[in-house]
Amino acid sequence: MVREFQSVIGKETRRQANQLWGGKPDVLVACVGSGSNALGLFHEFVGDEEVRLVGVEAAGLGLDSGKHSATLSVGDVGVYHGSMSYLLQDDQGQILRPHSIGVGLEYPGVGPEISFLKETGRVEFYTATDKEAIHACMLLSRLEGIIPALEASHALAFLDKLVPTLHDGAKVVVNCSGRGDKDIDALI
């Protein structure tokens, strides 16, 4: 249901890409907490195999720190809120406390559809730390005058690693959802 409500993001992305470029983007990048933001963008393009889908999770203070929200990168399959999906859990299946400076990414699991997209390999998943997200937020604010939400800043942070791997002229769309004015206290 949430994916359906958020699907306007992907539909609008397709429309604008056709208008601006006369075709589809090459790569779509979105942050992933529980998955609604990413699915809103990705769902429209899941059937377009030539479009690369990239989800970026919150690595918090680092994957080895135990203070992160990287469910898909280091979590295991389990059941939470009645759905089987990837979770942050201990050896006994008890839910672990997630961490991210982007509080919208602080969730110990992901939705089942995001889990399915991981299992099938249709979406690639990577991580960005709190520090990388803050740097990306500050950079976009300085360069464009846009204060992105810290959640979306995780996706922006991954561009430093992604862009050097792409061919010249690649068309990349980053889902920059949410306003960062709510995050000002965390940035100061």
C-alpha positions as CSV (number, residue, x, y, z in Angstrom):
1,M,0.0,0.0,0.0
2,V,2.8,2.4,0.9
3,R,4.6,1.6,-2.3
4,E,1.5,2.4,-4.2
5,F,1.2,5.8,-2.5
6,Q,4.8,6.6,-3.2
7,S,4.8,5.3,-6.8
8,V,4.1,8.9,-8.0
9,I,7.9,9.5,-7.5
10,G,8.8,6.9,-10.1
11,K,6.1,7.8,-12.5
12,E,7.1,11.5,-12.3
13,T,10.8,10.4,-12.8
14,R,9.9,8.5,-15.9
15,R,7.9,11.4,-17.3
16,Q,10.7,14.0,-16.6
17,A,13.4,11.7,-17.9
18,N,11.5,11.3,-21.2
19,Q,11.0,15.0,-21.4
20,L,14.6,15.9,-20.6
21,W,16.6,13.1,-22.1
22,G,14.1,11.4,-24.5
23,G,14.4,8.1,-22.6
24,K,15.1,6.5,-19.3
25,P,17.7,7.2,-16.7
26,D,20.7,4.9,-16.6
27,V,20.8,4.7,-12.8
28,L,18.4,5.4,-10.0
29,V,19.7,5.9,-6.4
30,A,17.6,6.1,-3.2
31,C,18.1,5.7,0.5
32,V,16.7,2.7,2.2
33,G,15.2,2.5,5.6
34,S,12.1,0.4,5.7
35,G,11.9,0.8,1.9
36,S,8.9,3.0,1.0
37,N,11.1,5.9,-0.3
38,A,13.2,3.6,-2.5
39,L,10.2,1.6,-3.8
40,G,8.4,4.8,-4.7
41,L,11.2,5.5,-7.2
42,F,12.2,1.9,-8.2
43,H,8.8,0.3,-8.7
44,E,8.2,2.1,-12.0
45,F,11.5,0.8,-13.4
46,V,11.8,-2.7,-11.9
47,G,10.8,-4.2,-15.3
48,D,13.4,-2.0,-17.2
49,E,16.4,-4.2,-16.9
50,E,18.7,-1.6,-18.5
51,V,18.0,0.8,-15.6
52,R,20.3,0.1,-12.7
53,L,18.7,0.4,-9.3
54,V,20.8,1.3,-6.3
55,G,19.7,1.4,-2.7
56,V,21.8,3.0,0.0
57,E,21.5,2.0,3.7
58,A,22.6,3.8,6.8
59,A,26.0,2.5,8.0
60,G,25.8,4.8,11.0
61,L,29.1,4.8,12.9
62,G,30.3,1.9,10.8
63,L,29.1,-1.7,10.1
64,D,31.6,-3.1,12.7
65,S,30.4,-0.6,15.4
66,G,27.0,-2.3,15.9
67,K,25.5,1.2,15.6
68,H,24.0,1.2,12.1
69,S,20.8,0.5,10.2
70,A,22.2,-1.7,7.4
71,T,19.6,-4.4,7.5
72,L,20.2,-5.6,3.9
73,S,23.9,-5.5,4.1
74,V,24.4,-7.3,7.4
75,G,21.0,-8.5,8.6
76,D,19.3,-11.9,8.4
77,V,15.9,-13.1,7.3
78,G,13.3,-13.1,10.1
79,V,9.8,-12.1,10.9
80,Y,8.9,-8.7,12.3
81,H,5.5,-7.1,12.4
82,G,4.1,-10.2,10.7
83,S,6.3,-10.0,7.6
84,M,9.3,-12.1,6.6
85,S,12.1,-9.8,5.5
86,Y,15.7,-8.9,6.4
87,L,16.1,-7.8,10.0
88,L,18.8,-6.6,12.4
89,Q,18.5,-9.4,15.0
90,D,20.7,-11.4,17.4
91,D,21.3,-15.2,17.3
92,Q,18.0,-15.7,19.2
93,G,16.0,-13.6,16.8
94,Q,15.7,-10.7,19.1
95,I,15.5,-7.3,17.3
96,L,18.7,-5.2,17.6
97,R,18.4,-1.4,18.0
98,P,19.2,0.4,14.8
99,H,21.2,3.6,14.5
100,S,21.4,6.4,11.9
101,I,21.8,10.1,12.0
102,G,18.9,10.1,9.5
103,V,16.2,9.1,12.0
104,G,13.9,8.0,9.1
105,L,16.4,5.2,8.4
106,E,16.5,4.0,12.0
107,Y,14.4,0.9,11.5
108,P,15.5,-2.7,12.3
109,G,13.9,-4.2,9.1
110,V,12.8,-3.6,5.6
111,G,9.6,-4.3,3.8
112,P,9.1,-7.7,2.1
113,E,9.3,-6.2,-1.4
114,I,12.7,-4.7,-0.8
115,S,13.8,-8.0,0.6
116,F,12.6,-9.7,-2.6
117,L,14.4,-7.2,-4.8
118,K,17.6,-8.0,-2.9
119,E,17.0,-11.8,-3.2
120,T,16.5,-11.5,-6.9
121,G,19.5,-9.2,-7.4
122,R,17.4,-6.6,-9.1
123,V,18.5,-3.9,-6.7
124,E,22.1,-3.3,-5.6
125,F,22.5,-2.3,-2.0
126,Y,25.4,-0.3,-0.5
127,T,25.9,1.8,2.7
128,A,26.9,5.3,3.7
129,T,28.0,6.3,7.2
130,D,26.6,9.2,9.3
131,K,29.8,11.2,8.5
132,E,29.5,10.6,4.7
133,A,25.8,11.6,4.9
134,I,26.6,14.8,6.8
135,H,29.3,15.7,4.3
136,A,26.9,15.1,1.3
137,C,24.2,17.2,3.0
138,M,26.6,20.1,3.6
139,L,28.0,19.9,0.0
140,L,24.5,20.0,-1.6
141,S,23.5,22.8,0.7
142,R,26.6,24.8,-0.3
143,L,26.5,24.1,-4.0
144,E,22.8,24.2,-4.7
145,G,21.2,26.0,-1.7
146,I,19.1,22.9,-1.0
147,I,19.1,21.4,2.4
148,P,18.4,17.7,1.8
149,A,17.0,15.5,4.6
150,L,19.8,13.4,6.3
151,E,18.0,10.3,5.0
152,A,18.3,11.3,1.4
153,S,21.9,12.5,2.1
154,H,22.9,8.8,2.4
155,A,22.0,8.3,-1.3
156,L,23.8,11.5,-2.2
157,A,26.9,10.4,-0.3
158,F,27.1,7.2,-2.4
159,L,27.6,9.3,-5.5
160,D,31.3,9.7,-4.6
161,K,31.7,6.0,-5.1
162,L,29.2,5.5,-7.9
163,V,30.0,8.2,-10.4
164,P,33.6,7.3,-11.1
165,T,32.4,3.8,-12.2
166,L,29.9,5.2,-14.8
167,H,30.4,6.0,-18.5
168,D,30.6,9.6,-19.6
169,G,27.1,11.1,-20.0
170,A,25.4,8.5,-17.7
171,K,22.0,9.8,-16.6
172,V,21.7,9.4,-12.8
173,V,18.6,10.2,-10.7
174,V,18.9,10.5,-6.9
175,N,15.7,10.5,-4.9
176,C,16.2,13.6,-2.8
177,S,13.1,13.3,-0.8
178,G,12.5,15.2,2.4
179,R,13.5,18.5,3.7
180,G,16.6,19.0,5.8
181,D,15.4,21.9,7.9
182,K,14.2,19.3,10.4
183,D,17.9,18.1,10.7
184,I,19.5,21.4,11.4
185,D,20.1,20.6,15.1
186,A,21.9,17.4,14.1
187,L,24.1,19.3,11.7
188,I,25.3,22.0,14.0
